[in-house]
């Protein structure tokens, strides 16, 4: 089994060139559009779903904790007592620019 990244890469490329699964070395069917075998693809699907579930739980807990402590749930910056929005101005600007591709114009109150 290769130990460093250069060896891993050469084994990966050799197996791929031979029509084998780069992870385990089993032959992959010729008519398959994937380079990995079914077993390895199932492994990746299960691994990714487990990892994303645990990450989502962690992120949700951090979001709730920050919201309780009157902090911006995204960056953690402390929000003022009179501040009514959930997200700080900086994060709102970033979100607006991401969604609309331009700077947000703030309307002054009455």
Backbone as CSV, one residue per row, in Angstrom:
resi,resn,N_x,N_y,N_z,CA_x,CA_y,CA_z,C_x,C_y,C_z
1,UNK,0.843,-1.181,0.000,0.000,0.000,0.000,0.888,1.244,0.000
2,UNK,0.626,2.195,-0.896,1.443,3.402,-0.972,1.287,4.253,0.288
3,UNK,2.372,4.916,0.644,2.354,5.694,1.883,2.328,7.190,1.649
4,UNK,3.026,7.691,0.642,3.005,9.141,0.434,2.142,9.499,-0.772
5,UNK,1.923,10.781,-0.960,0.979,11.236,-1.972,1.457,10.935,-3.393
6,UNK,2.750,10.968,-3.637,3.263,10.684,-4.985,3.007,9.225,-5.344
7,UNK,3.262,8.321,-4.413,3.010,6.897,-4.668,1.525,6.639,-4.858
8,UNK,0.697,7.270,-4.040,-0.762,7.097,-4.161,-1.238,7.556,-5.527
9,UNK,-0.706,8.673,-5.986,-1.120,9.215,-7.277,-0.710,8.288,-8.420
10,UNK,0.489,7.736,-8.363,0.930,6.832,-9.434,0.094,5.562,-9.458
11,UNK,-0.225,5.013,-8.281,-1.075,3.814,-8.218,-2.464,4.141,-8.756
12,UNK,-2.993,5.305,-8.381,-4.307,5.746,-8.860,-4.320,5.790,-10.386
13,UNK,-3.314,6.447,-10.974,-3.270,6.589,-12.427,-3.073,5.244,-13.130
14,UNK,-2.245,4.362,-12.571,-2.041,3.045,-13.166,-3.335,2.245,-13.173
15,UNK,-4.017,2.217,-12.037,-5.278,1.459,-11.952,-6.324,2.031,-12.896
16,UNK,-6.410,3.339,-12.961,-7.390,3.986,-13.829,-7.109,3.656,-15.290
17,UNK,-5.839,3.678,-15.677,-5.451,3.365,-17.048,-5.764,1.914,-17.407
18,UNK,-5.653,1.016,-16.446,-5.905,-0.406,-16.686,-7.399,-0.756,-16.645
19,UNK,-8.232,0.212,-16.317,-9.668,-0.040,-16.244,-10.098,-0.632,-14.917
20,UNK,-9.298,-0.404,-13.884,-9.613,-0.908,-12.543,-10.079,0.239,-11.653
21,UNK,-10.700,-0.135,-10.567,-11.118,0.861,-9.578,-9.857,1.452,-8.933
22,UNK,-9.691,2.774,-8.937,-8.493,3.383,-8.369,-8.338,3.160,-6.859
23,UNK,-9.427,2.890,-6.172,-9.371,2.731,-4.710,-9.001,1.311,-4.305
24,UNK,-9.688,0.313,-4.879,-9.483,-1.069,-4.427,-8.795,-1.961,-5.458
25,UNK,-8.802,-1.580,-6.731,-8.118,-2.357,-7.751,-8.982,-3.384,-8.466
26,UNK,-10.280,-3.476,-8.133,-11.161,-4.411,-8.845,-11.403,-3.917,-10.262
27,UNK,-11.689,-4.854,-11.149,-12.028,-4.492,-12.523,-13.389,-3.800,-12.542
28,UNK,-13.487,-2.744,-13.314,-14.741,-2.009,-13.471,-15.318,-2.379,-14.832
29,UNK,-16.628,-2.550,-14.891,-17.266,-2.915,-16.153,-16.972,-1.873,-17.232
30,UNK,-16.807,-2.331,-18.444,-16.473,-1.442,-19.564,-17.579,-0.424,-19.844
31,UNK,-18.837,-0.846,-19.682,-19.939,0.044,-20.012,-20.306,0.982,-18.864
32,UNK,-19.577,0.932,-17.760,-19.855,1.810,-16.630,-19.307,3.212,-16.913
33,UNK,-20.072,4.223,-16.561,-19.606,5.592,-16.771,-18.800,6.106,-15.577
34,UNK,-18.633,5.298,-14.549,-17.888,5.676,-13.344,-16.528,4.995,-13.329
35,UNK,-15.549,5.629,-12.685,-14.226,5.003,-12.600,-14.105,4.125,-11.365
36,UNK,-14.956,4.348,-10.365,-14.922,3.537,-9.144,-15.924,2.384,-9.253
37,UNK,-15.640,1.270,-8.583,-16.546,0.122,-8.584,-17.755,0.434,-7.687
38,UNK,-18.763,-0.424,-7.760,-19.986,-0.202,-6.985,-19.732,-0.194,-5.476
39,UNK,-18.861,-1.084,-5.003,-18.568,-1.145,-3.565,-17.943,0.159,-3.069
40,UNK,-16.985,0.664,-3.821,-16.318,1.909,-3.410,-17.265,3.098,-3.516
41,UNK,-18.102,3.115,-4.533,-19.084,4.199,-4.661,-20.062,4.183,-3.489
42,UNK,-20.478,2.986,-3.077,-21.368,2.865,-1.910,-20.654,3.351,-0.648
43,UNK,-19.365,3.015,-0.520,-18.586,3.482,0.630,-18.560,5.003,0.671
44,UNK,-18.267,5.644,-0.462,-18.201,7.105,-0.510,-19.560,7.728,-0.196
45,UNK,-20.641,7.152,-0.722,-21.982,7.689,-0.447,-22.281,7.650,1.044
46,UNK,-22.021,6.502,1.682,-22.287,6.375,3.114,-21.401,7.298,3.933
47,UNK,-20.124,7.370,3.587,-19.184,8.206,4.328,-19.592,9.673,4.240
48,UNK,-19.926,10.127,3.038,-20.296,11.533,2.855,-21.577,11.875,3.596
49,UNK,-22.560,10.976,3.595,-23.809,11.281,4.283,-23.597,11.327,5.795
50,UNK,-22.761,10.436,6.338,-22.466,10.459,7.773,-21.745,11.741,8.154
51,UNK,-20.775,12.137,7.345,-20.005,13.346,7.642,-20.895,14.584,7.576
52,UNK,-21.760,14.669,6.578,-22.597,15.855,6.447,-23.625,15.931,7.573
53,UNK,-24.121,14.793,8.037,-25.065,14.808,9.163,-24.412,15.364,10.417
54,UNK,-23.205,14.916,10.719,-22.527,15.386,11.924,-22.150,16.863,11.801
55,UNK,-21.742,17.285,10.599,-21.432,18.697,10.402,-22.674,19.562,10.557
56,UNK,-23.793,19.113,10.021,-25.024,19.879,10.134,-25.460,20.024,11.588
57,UNK,-25.306,18.979,12.379,-25.665,19.051,13.792,-24.786,20.064,14.521
58,UNK,-23.493,20.045,14.232,-22.559,20.977,14.858,-22.887,22.411,14.470
59,UNK,-23.130,22.638,13.197,-23.447,23.990,12.724,-24.758,24.499,13.315
60,UNK,-25.746,23.640,13.412,-27.043,24.027,13.983,-26.886,24.412,15.451
61,UNK,-26.099,23.637,16.191,-25.869,23.936,17.607,-25.162,25.280,17.762
62,UNK,-24.148,25.535,16.924,-23.422,26.810,16.994,-24.335,27.972,16.626
63,UNK,-25.192,27.796,15.609,-26.139,28.822,15.184,-27.083,29.174,16.334
64,UNK,-27.659,28.146,16.968,-28.592,28.379,18.070,-27.921,29.061,19.257
65,UNK,-26.704,28.640,19.569,-25.980,29.225,20.697,-25.672,30.706,20.442
66,UNK,-25.217,31.022,19.247,-24.905,32.417,18.919,-26.160,33.279,18.927
67,UNK,-27.246,32.738,18.420,-28.494,33.486,18.377,-28.988,33.788,19.793
68,UNK,-28.846,32.820,20.690,-29.226,32.998,22.094,-28.402,34.087,22.765
69,UNK,-27.102,34.131,22.442,-26.186,35.089,23.062,-26.175,36.441,22.363
70,UNK,-27.140,36.689,21.474,-27.271,37.956,20.740,-25.999,38.240,19.930
71,UNK,-25.541,37.188,19.214,-24.402,37.312,18.312,-24.876,37.022,16.894
72,UNK,-24.096,37.481,15.932,-24.387,37.142,14.538,-24.137,35.643,14.370
73,UNK,-25.119,34.884,13.876,-24.953,33.440,13.744,-23.881,33.037,12.729
74,UNK,-23.519,33.929,11.834,-22.531,33.592,10.805,-21.110,33.866,11.256
75,UNK,-20.848,35.076,11.758,-19.468,35.429,12.085,-19.198,35.464,13.582
76,UNK,-20.243,35.542,14.408,-20.069,35.526,15.857,-19.895,36.896,16.473
77,UNK,-19.990,37.954,15.655,-19.827,39.313,16.167,-20.991,39.663,17.086
78,UNK,-20.694,40.324,18.193,-21.717,40.712,19.164,-22.616,41.781,18.546
79,UNK,-23.929,41.596,18.662,-24.897,42.556,18.141,-25.341,43.484,19.267
80,UNK,-25.681,44.711,18.916,-26.112,45.681,19.918,-27.475,45.339,20.497
81,UNK,-27.794,45.948,21.619,-29.072,45.665,22.278,-30.257,46.135,21.452
82,UNK,-30.099,47.256,20.747,-31.204,47.801,19.960,-31.246,47.253,18.535
83,UNK,-30.273,46.444,18.180,-30.215,45.875,16.826,-31.313,44.833,16.681
84,UNK,-32.163,44.981,15.672,-33.342,44.128,15.549,-33.143,42.936,14.615
85,UNK,-32.166,43.014,13.721,-31.977,41.925,12.761,-31.173,40.803,13.396
86,UNK,-31.246,39.624,12.797,-30.537,38.452,13.316,-29.076,38.446,12.879
87,UNK,-28.813,38.932,11.672,-27.470,38.892,11.090,-26.877,40.296,11.098
88,UNK,-25.565,40.401,11.348,-24.904,41.713,11.409,-24.876,42.371,10.026
89,UNK,-24.583,43.684,10.011,-24.571,44.447,8.761,-23.547,43.911,7.767
90,UNK,-22.372,43.534,8.246,-21.323,43.026,7.364,-21.780,41.759,6.651
91,UNK,-22.354,40.837,7.400,-22.832,39.581,6.793,-24.020,39.829,5.873
92,UNK,-24.861,40.801,6.214,-25.979,41.157,5.333,-25.462,41.690,4.005
93,UNK,-24.423,42.536,4.065,-23.826,43.078,2.841,-23.272,41.949,1.970
94,UNK,-22.550,41.028,2.596,-21.981,39.906,1.853,-23.076,39.062,1.213
95,UNK,-24.131,38.782,1.969,-25.229,37.971,1.453,-25.940,38.675,0.304
96,UNK,-26.146,39.972,0.439,-26.806,40.737,-0.612,-25.957,40.738,-1.887
97,UNK,-24.637,40.953,-1.724,-23.739,40.960,-2.879,-23.715,39.585,-3.546
98,UNK,-23.746,38.535,-2.751,-23.758,37.179,-3.298,-25.045,36.922,-4.069
99,UNK,-26.182,37.322,-3.506,-27.473,37.054,-4.142,-27.728,37.927,-5.362
100,UNK,-27.380,39.209,-5.272,-27.758,40.146,-6.321,-26.579,40.700,-7.105
101,UNK,-25.368,40.453,-6.669,-24.194,40.906,-7.394,-23.920,42.386,-7.288
102,UNK,-24.478,43.045,-6.302,-24.230,44.480,-6.134,-24.333,44.855,-4.664
103,UNK,-23.923,46.089,-4.351,-23.990,46.552,-2.967,-25.429,46.851,-2.589
104,UNK,-25.707,46.684,-1.321,-27.036,46.933,-0.793,-27.181,48.412,-0.460
105,UNK,-28.317,48.998,-0.803,-28.581,50.383,-0.427,-29.500,50.367,0.775
106,UNK,-29.081,51.041,1.819,-29.853,51.069,3.069,-30.793,52.246,3.018
107,UNK,-32.067,51.973,3.227,-33.078,53.033,3.248,-33.185,53.586,4.657
108,UNK,-33.162,54.896,4.762,-33.294,55.536,6.069,-34.758,55.532,6.498
109,UNK,-34.978,55.352,7.798,-36.340,55.301,8.347,-37.069,56.610,8.248
110,UNK,-38.332,56.616,8.593,-39.191,57.799,8.481,-38.874,58.817,9.519
